[in-house]
Amino acid sequence: MSQSNPIQIQKYLSGVDYPVSKRQLLEKARDNGAGQDVLTALEKLPEREYNGPNGVSAEVSGA
């Protein structure tokens, strides 16, 4: 699978306690066993605080 969709990414962000930083999102995704495609998508996110899953999904969709 070459691209990750927001729904797939949210699966790997299960248990995130928002608000979180980009670094925290990456750590949680790694802890939850995300593949490289998901991690790459998260690495492309802007460095900022995310207040909820909708904000993450919106950034991933626009990236």
C-alpha positions in Angstrom: 0.0 0.0 0.0 1.6 3.2 -1.1 -0.7 5.8 0.4 -2.4 6.1 3.7 -5.9 7.4 4.1 -7.1 9.3 7.1 -9.3 6.4 8.4 -6.3 4.0 8.3 -4.1 6.6 10.1 -6.7 7.1 12.8 -6.6 3.3 13.5 -2.9 3.7 14.5 -3.7 6.8 16.6 -6.0 4.9 18.9 -5.6 6.1 22.5 -4.1 9.5 21.7 -5.0 12.0 24.4 -5.5 15.3 22.5 -4.2 17.9 22.2 -0.9 16.5 21.0 2.2 17.5 19.1 3.3 16.0 15.8 6.1 14.1 17.7 3.5 12.6 20.0 1.4 11.5 17.0 4.4 9.7 15.5 5.3 8.0 18.8 1.7 6.7 19.3 1.5 5.5 15.7 4.8 3.6 16.2 3.7 2.2 19.5 0.5 1.0 17.7 2.4 -0.8 15.0 1.9 1.6 12.1 3.6 0.8 8.8 6.1 3.0 7.1 3.3 4.5 4.8 1.4 5.8 7.8 4.6 7.1 9.5 5.6 8.9 6.3 2.2 10.6 6.1 2.4 11.7 9.7 6.0 13.0 9.2 4.7 15.3 6.5 2.3 17.0 8.9 3.2 20.6 9.9 4.8 21.0 13.3 2.0 22.2 15.5 -0.4 21.1 18.2 -3.4 18.9 17.1 -6.6 19.3 19.0 -8.4 16.2 17.8 -8.6 13.5 15.1 -10.4 15.8 12.7 -7.5 18.1 12.6 -5.1 15.3 11.8 -7.4 13.9 9.1 -7.8 17.3 7.5 -4.0 17.8 7.3 -3.4 14.3 6.0 -6.1 14.7 3.3 -4.6 18.0 2.2 -1.1 16.7 2.1 
